[in-house]
Amino acid sequence: MKKLICFGLSLLMLAMSACSAQPTPSSDPAGPSAAPVKNELIMAMSVDPDGLDPQRTTAASTFQITNNLYEPLLKVTTDGTLKAGLAESWTVSEDGMTLTFTLRGNAQFSNGNPCDSAAVIASFERLKAEGSPRAADYANLMTMEAPDAKTVVFTTETLDVAILSTFAYPWAAIVDVTVADTLKNQPVGTGAYTLKEWVPQQSLTLVKNENYPETVNLETIQFKMMPDAASQISAFQNGELDIISVSGDQVAAFENNPAYTVVQAPANSLQLMAMNLSHEALSDLRVRQAINYAVDKDALIDTVWWGYGEKIGSHYPTVLKEYVDHSEDYSYDPEMAKSLLKEAGYENGLTLNLVLPKNYTAYVNAGQVIADQLEAVGIHCEISIVEWASWLSDVYNGRQYDLTVVGHTGRLDPYVLLARYQSASSENYFNYNNPEVDQLLSDYKAEGREAQRTEIVKRVEEILAEEVPALYIQDPISIYVLQKGIEGFATYPIDIYEMKDVRFAK
């Protein structure tokens, strides 16, 4: 596997002194004057957001944008530390079950409405309500009180050691519920930017929120929707784009070129091929094991991601401290795969539907490589390539699939990363059910000792590695290319962009 140029979750804050524009002659007889510093940045994105309401989505492409329009109570630094967001300070009671947040003074939504403690409570009531994909994450919030306009007090029903981090995710952003019905297309938050224009499938433009209390460097941020990677690269090389995300095969075009800056960082995420255990064949552990033995992960990572990834064997990123290496638990062994299929009663073959999200080229390519390797052991995949919106509605939410290749974004606490494997979780699109995992994750939330929580996490990793409700592929490496002179762009342990910090060098 490729080695990271820069490694660790204290991920890159770029600082370059080169100028983004050369000085131009001036008519002033006193001498030349510097050209004005650019104040509009254009960044390419491969996937259009599925709306701009952070409380009604699960799509990473949406959160990358909405993080700049809204604010959660807490924010996260590049190394995963929690810091002030809409709340300027917070305290946790000795028993860990009461959390008190003090809001930023005179905070207001972009439509001019006050964002006080009552507005925060209304936003969380909506987040907890039916129809919210994250409702289960906040079900433990038993009471929410507003003793005054700047103070919000949350009380949990049971001890949950992961609760504080849940206030920092982009889906916990505070929204103005008085306009809830139009947030999907007309976002109203307290963030550093507001929406100027959104032309679906083309571009989305944000402008600086003049009422935001912190420094916002750029006046305008434009996200250009460009699903074709070659078009992104061409536009970037022509100077039409300032930041692009590239894959491993594209890096060579930019390395060792002083006109560009290449950023590599661990993504704190993972990629897998999920299996729907409600399918009769996939409910059989032997079939799932056969699939894991049938796929050469090293060849898959080299072929699709050009070696830019770390192989995994369970649902856990390599960059987190609780990680246990299970990457070799199922080594590539096609003959073992055939033997297990025969034992399970599928000696004469098995046909499965493999649904792939069209907008993510790497996942489509990975699915096709996996299908070829499964074919070699007697598993035939009927491939369906669908739009991202259909994948979200039919596969992730509707669980209408046999196999699918996708990625999962990082989390700030192990519980939130693994909670999808609880049998009752709305995000358990694997339809996985293991009473021991249910109990372990329940125990984790009530365990105050970090060492014991770490052991719980490691045991869950071990169980998932044994029972393989998915083919766990890799912890990917994120690669960005920036035009010379861009400062302040950073990557985070959750899937967000913090565009207010980005600027062009003077």
C-alpha positions in Angstrom: 0.0 0.0 0.0 1.1 3.6 -0.6 2.5 5.4 2.4 1.0 8.7 3.5 3.0 11.8 2.8 1.5 13.2 5.9 -0.1 10.9 8.5 -2.3 11.2 11.5 -5.6 12.7 12.4 -4.1 16.1 13.1 -4.7 16.5 9.4 -2.9 19.2 7.4 -3.5 22.9 7.8 -1.8 24.2 4.7 0.2 27.4 4.8 1.9 28.6 1.7 3.5 32.0 1.2 3.3 32.0 -2.6 1.0 34.5 -4.2 -2.1 33.4 -6.1 -1.8 36.3 -8.6 1.2 38.2 -9.9 1.5 41.9 -9.4 0.3 44.0 -12.3 1.6 47.3 -13.5 0.0 50.4 -12.1 -0.5 53.8 -13.6 0.4 55.3 -10.3 3.8 57.0 -10.9 4.8 56.1 -7.3 5.2 52.5 -8.4 3.3 49.2 -8.9 0.5 48.1 -6.6 -0.4 44.5 -5.8 -3.4 42.9 -7.5 -6.4 42.4 -5.2 -6.5 39.1 -3.4 -9.0 36.6 -4.8 -12.1 36.3 -2.7 -14.0 33.6 -4.6 -13.1 29.9 -4.5 -14.4 27.2 -6.8 -14.3 23.6 -5.7 -15.4 20.6 -7.7 -17.8 18.0 -6.2 -18.7 14.7 -7.8 -22.2 14.4 -6.3 -25.0 16.9 -6.0 -26.4 17.2 -2.4 -29.8 15.5 -1.9 -31.1 18.7 -0.4 -29.8 21.3 2.1 -31.7 20.2 5.2 -29.0 18.5 7.5 -31.6 16.9 9.7 -33.3 15.0 6.8 -30.3 13.4 5.1 -27.6 10.8 5.5 -25.5 11.9 2.4 -21.9 13.0 3.0 -22.1 15.3 0.0 -24.9 17.2 1.7 -23.0 17.6 5.0 -19.9 18.9 3.3 -22.0 21.8 2.1 -24.5 22.3 4.9 -21.7 22.5 7.5 -21.0 25.9 6.1 -24.7 27.0 6.2 -25.6 25.8 9.7 -23.8 25.2 13.0 -24.1 22.5 15.6 -23.7 23.4 19.3 -20.2 22.0 19.2 -17.6 21.7 16.5 -14.6 19.5 16.0 -10.9 20.2 15.4 -8.7 18.4 12.9 -7.6 16.0 15.6 -11.1 15.2 16.8 -11.2 17.5 19.8 -14.5 19.2 20.6 -14.6 23.0 20.6 -17.2 25.7 20.7 -19.8 26.1 18.0 -23.1 27.8 18.4 -22.5 27.1 22.1 -19.7 29.2 23.5 -19.3 26.9 26.5 -20.7 23.7 28.0 -20.6 21.6 31.2 -21.4 18.0 32.1 -22.7 17.0 35.5 -20.8 14.7 37.7 -23.0 11.8 36.9 -22.7 12.5 33.2 -26.4 12.7 32.6 -27.0 16.5 32.5 -25.4 18.7 29.8 -25.6 22.5 30.0 -24.8 24.6 26.9 -24.4 28.4 26.9 -25.2 29.9 23.5 -23.3 32.6 21.7 -24.8 36.0 22.5 -27.3 37.5 20.0 -27.1 34.6 17.7 -29.5 34.8 14.8 -30.5 32.7 11.8 -29.8 34.0 8.3 -33.4 35.1 7.9 -33.1 37.4 10.9 -34.9 35.2 13.4 -33.3 34.9 16.8 -31.4 31.6 17.5 -32.0 31.4 21.2 -32.5 28.5 23.6 -36.1 28.0 22.6 -35.0 27.7 18.9 -32.3 25.2 19.8 -34.8 23.0 21.7 -37.3 23.2 18.8 -34.5 22.1 16.5 -33.6 19.1 18.6 -37.3 18.2 18.9 -37.4 18.0 15.1 -34.1 16.0 15.1 -35.7 13.5 17.5 -39.0 13.3 15.7 -40.4 10.7 13.4 -39.0 11.2 9.9 -35.5 12.1 11.1 -32.9 9.5 10.0 -30.9 10.3 13.1 -33.8 10.2 15.6 -32.5 7.0 17.3 -29.1 8.7 18.1 -30.9 11.3 20.3 -33.7 9.2 21.8 -31.8 9.2 25.1 -32.4 12.9 25.5 -35.2 12.7 28.1 -35.7 16.4 28.8 -34.7 19.7 27.2 -35.1 22.9 29.2 -34.4 26.6 28.6 -33.8 28.4 31.9 -33.0 31.6 30.0 -32.5 32.7 26.4 -28.9 31.7 26.3 -28.9 28.4 28.3 -30.1 25.0 27.2 -30.1 22.0 29.6 -30.3 18.4 28.3 -30.9 15.5 30.6 -30.4 11.9 29.4 -32.5 9.0 30.5 -29.5 6.7 31.0 -25.8 7.3 31.1 -24.3 7.7 27.6 -20.6 8.3 27.5 -20.7 9.1 23.8 -23.5 11.7 24.1 -21.3 14.8 24.0 -19.8 14.0 20.6 -23.3 13.7 19.1 -23.7 17.5 19.5 -20.8 18.1 17.0 -22.0 16.2 13.9 -23.4 18.1 11.0 -26.8 16.5 11.2 -27.1 18.0 14.7 -27.0 21.5 13.2 -29.5 24.0 14.6 -32.1 24.8 12.0 -35.0 27.4 12.1 -38.0 25.1 12.5 -40.4 27.9 11.6 -39.3 27.3 8.0 -38.8 23.6 8.2 -40.9 22.8 5.1 -38.5 24.8 2.9 -35.1 24.0 4.3 -34.4 21.4 1.6 -34.1 24.1 -1.0 -33.9 27.3 1.2 -31.5 26.7 4.1 -31.8 28.9 7.2 -29.0 28.4 9.7 -26.4 30.4 11.7 -23.4 29.3 9.7 -20.5 31.3 8.1 -22.3 31.3 4.7 -25.7 31.6 3.2 -27.1 30.2 0.0 -27.0 32.5 -3.0 -28.0 30.1 -5.8 -28.4 26.3 -6.4 -28.7 25.0 -9.9 -29.1 21.2 -9.3 -26.6 19.0 -11.0 -24.6 22.2 -12.0 -23.5 24.4 -9.2 -24.2 25.7 -5.7 -23.0 29.1 -4.6 -22.6 30.3 -1.1 -21.9 33.9 0.0 -20.4 35.2 3.3 -22.8 35.7 6.2 -22.2 39.2 7.2 -23.7 38.6 10.7 -21.3 35.6 11.5 -19.2 36.6 14.5 -16.0 34.8 13.5 -13.6 35.5 10.6 -14.8 34.4 7.2 -12.0 34.8 4.7 -13.7 34.3 1.3 -16.7 36.2 0.1 -18.0 33.5 -2.2 -17.7 29.7 -2.3 -18.9 27.9 -5.4 -19.3 24.1 -5.6 -19.3 22.9 -9.2 -21.0 19.5 -9.7 -18.8 17.5 -12.0 -19.3 13.8 -11.8 -16.6 13.1 -14.5 -13.1 13.0 -13.0 -11.4 13.8 -16.3 -13.5 17.0 -16.7 -12.5 18.0 -13.2 -8.8 17.6 -13.9 -9.0 19.5 -17.2 -10.9 22.4 -15.6 -8.4 22.5 -12.7 -5.4 22.5 -15.0 -7.0 25.3 -17.0 -7.4 27.3 -13.8 -11.2 27.1 -13.7 -11.2 25.2 -10.4 -9.2 25.9 -7.2 -9.6 22.5 -5.3 -10.4 19.0 -6.5 -10.4 15.6 -5.0 -8.4 13.0 -7.0 -7.9 9.3 -7.0 -4.6 7.5 -6.8 -4.1 7.1 -10.5 -4.5 10.9 -11.0 -1.9 12.1 -8.5 1.1 11.8 -10.8 -0.2 14.6 -13.0 0.3 17.0 -10.0 3.2 15.7 -7.9 6.4 17.6 -8.2 4.7 20.5 -9.9 5.2 23.8 -8.0 1.9 25.2 -9.4 0.0 22.8 -7.2 -0.2 21.5 -3.6 -1.1 17.8 -3.1 -2.7 16.8 0.2 -2.9 13.2 1.4 -4.6 12.3 4.6 -6.3 9.2 6.2 -10.0 9.6 5.7 -11.2 8.1 9.0 -13.8 6.2 7.1 -14.1 2.8 5.5 -15.3 1.1 2.3 -17.1 -2.2 2.1 -19.4 -4.5 0.2 -22.5 -4.8 2.4 -24.6 -8.0 2.4 -28.3 -8.1 3.1 -28.6 -10.9 5.7 -32.4 -11.1 5.1 -31.5 -13.0 1.9 -31.6 -16.7 2.5 -28.2 -17.5 1.2 -26.5 -14.5 2.8 -28.0 -15.4 6.2 -25.7 -18.4 6.1 -22.3 -17.6 7.6 -20.6 -20.0 5.3 -21.8 -18.1 2.2 -20.5 -14.8 3.7 -17.2 -16.4 4.6 -17.0 -17.8 1.0 -17.4 -14.3 -0.4 -14.6 -13.1 1.9 -12.3 -15.9 0.8 -13.2 -15.3 -2.9 -12.0 -11.7 -3.1 -8.4 -10.7 -3.3 -8.5 -7.4 -1.4 -4.9 -6.5 -2.2 -5.6 -6.8 -5.9 -8.9 -5.0 -5.5 -7.3 -2.0 -3.8 -4.4 -1.9 -6.3 -6.8 -2.1 -9.2 -9.5 0.3 -8.2 -7.6 2.7 -5.8 -4.0 2.3 -7.2 -2.9 1.2 -3.8 -4.1 4.2 -1.9 -5.8 2.5 1.0 -5.2 0.3 4.1 -6.8 -3.1 4.0 -9.3 -3.9 6.8 -11.2 -6.9 8.1 -13.8 -5.4 10.3 -15.9 -2.2 10.5 -13.3 0.0 12.0 -10.9 2.6 10.5 -7.2 2.0 10.9 -6.5 5.5 12.2 -8.5 5.1 15.4 -6.8 4.0 18.6 -9.1 1.1 19.2 -8.4 -0.5 15.8 -7.5 -4.2 15.8 -6.0 -5.6 12.6 -8.3 -8.3 11.2 -7.2 -7.7 7.6 -5.8 -11.3 7.2 -8.6 -13.2 9.0 -9.9 -14.2 5.6 -7.0 -14.5 3.2 -7.5 -14.9 -0.5 -8.4 -18.6 -1.0 -10.8 -19.4 -3.9 -10.7 -23.1 -3.2 -11.8 -22.5 0.4 -14.6 -20.3 -0.9 -15.8 -23.1 -3.2 -15.7 -25.7 -0.4 -17.8 -23.5 1.9 -20.3 -22.8 -0.9 -20.6 -26.6 -1.4 -21.1 -27.2 2.3 -23.8 -24.5 2.3 -25.6 -26.2 -0.5 -24.6 -23.9 -3.4 -22.3 -26.3 -5.2 -24.1 -25.6 -8.4 -23.9 -21.8 -8.1 -25.7 -18.9 -6.6 -27.0 -15.7 -8.2 -27.1 -12.4 -6.2 -28.1 -8.8 -7.1 -25.2 -6.3 -6.8 -26.5 -2.7 -6.6 -23.9 0.0 -7.3 -24.2 3.8 -6.9 -23.6 5.4 -10.3 -22.3 8.7 -9.0 -19.3 7.0 -7.2 -17.1 5.6 -10.0 -14.8 3.8 -7.6 -17.6 1.9 -6.0 -18.9 0.9 -9.5 -15.4 -0.2 -10.5 -14.9 -2.1 -7.3 -18.2 -3.9 -7.7 -17.3 -5.0 -11.1 -13.9 -6.4 -10.0 -15.6 -8.2 -7.0 -18.2 -9.6 -9.4 -15.5 -11.1 -11.6 -13.8 -12.7 -8.6 -17.0 -14.1 -7.2 -17.9 -15.5 -10.6 -14.7 -17.6 -10.4 -16.0 -19.5 -7.4 -19.6 -19.9 -8.6 -21.4 -16.8 -7.4 -23.0 -14.8 -10.3 -23.7 -11.2 -9.7 -26.5 -9.4 -11.6 -25.2 -5.8 -11.5 -27.6 -2.9 -11.2 -26.1 0.7 -11.4 -28.5 3.2 -9.9 -28.5 7.0 -9.2 -27.4 8.1 -5.8 -30.9 9.2 -4.7 -32.3 5.7 -5.7 -29.5 4.1 -3.8 -30.3 6.1 -0.6 -34.0 5.4 -0.9 -34.0 1.8 -2.1 -30.8 0.3 -0.7 -29.9 2.2 2.4 -33.3 3.0 3.7 -35.4 0.4 1.8 -32.9 -2.5 2.2 -33.9 -3.7 -1.3 -30.6 -5.3 -2.4 -28.4 -8.4 -1.9 -25.0 -6.9 -2.2 -23.8 -3.3 -2.5 -20.5 -1.4 -2.4 -20.3 1.9 -0.5 -18.3 3.9 2.0 -19.0 5.0 5.5 -17.9 8.3 6.9 -15.9 8.6 10.2 -17.3 9.2 13.6 -15.9 10.9 16.7 -16.9 8.1 19.1 -16.6 4.3 18.6 -20.2 3.8 19.6 -21.6 5.9 16.9 -19.4 4.2 14.3 -20.6 0.7 15.4 -24.2 1.4 16.4 -25.5 0.6 13.0 -25.0 -3.1 13.8 -27.5 -3.0 16.6 -30.4 -5.1 15.5 -33.0 -2.3 16.0 -30.9 0.4 14.3 -32.6 2.3 11.5 -29.1 2.3 9.8 -28.7 -1.5 10.1 -29.2 -2.0 6.3 -27.3 -5.3 6.7 -30.2 -6.7 8.7 -27.6 -8.0 11.0 -28.7 -9.5 14.4 -26.4 -10.6 17.1 -27.6 -10.4 20.8 -24.0 -10.2 22.0 -23.3 -7.2 19.9 -26.5 -5.6 21.0 -25.5 -6.1 24.6 -22.0 -4.9 24.2 -23.0 -1.7 22.5 -25.6 -1.1 25.3 -22.9 -1.7 27.9 -20.6 0.7 26.2 -23.0 3.6 26.6 -23.1 3.0 30.3 -19.5 2.3 30.9 -17.6 5.2 32.5 -14.1 3.6 32.3 -12.2 4.2 29.1 -10.2 1.0 29.3 -13.3 -1.1 29.6 -14.9 0.8 26.7 -11.9 0.1 24.6 -12.2 -3.7 25.3 -15.9 -3.6 24.3 -15.0 -2.0 21.0 -12.3 -4.5 20.3 -14.7 -7.4 21.0 -17.3 -5.9 18.6 -14.6 -5.6 16.0 -13.7 -9.3 16.6 -17.3 -10.5 16.2 -17.9 -8.5 13.0 -14.6 -9.9 11.6 -15.8 -13.4 12.4 -19.4 -13.1 11.2 -18.6 -10.8 8.2 -22.0 -9.2 7.5 -19.9 -7.3 4.9 -16.7 -7.7 2.8 -14.6 -5.1 4.6 -12.3 -3.6 2.0 -10.2 -0.7 3.1 -9.7 2.5 5.1 -9.2 4.9 2.1 -6.8 7.8 1.8 -8.2 11.1 0.8 -6.2 13.1 -1.8 -6.8 16.7 -2.7 -5.0 19.0 -5.1 -5.0 22.7 -4.6 -3.9 25.6 -6.7 -0.7 27.3 -5.5 -1.3 29.9 -2.8 -4.4 28.4 -1.1 -4.1 28.4 2.6 -6.3 27.1 5.5 -7.8 24.0 3.8 -7.9 21.1 6.2 -9.4 17.7 6.5 -11.4 16.5 9.5 -12.2 13.2 11.2 -15.8 13.6 10.1 -16.9 14.3 6.5 -17.2 18.1 6.5 -15.5 21.1 4.8 -14.8 24.2 6.9 -14.7 26.7 4.1 -14.6 29.9 6.3 -10.9 29.1 7.1 -9.8 28.8 3.5 -8.1 31.8 1.8 -5.8 32.9 -0.9 -2.4 34.1 0.0 -1.8 37.8 -0.3 
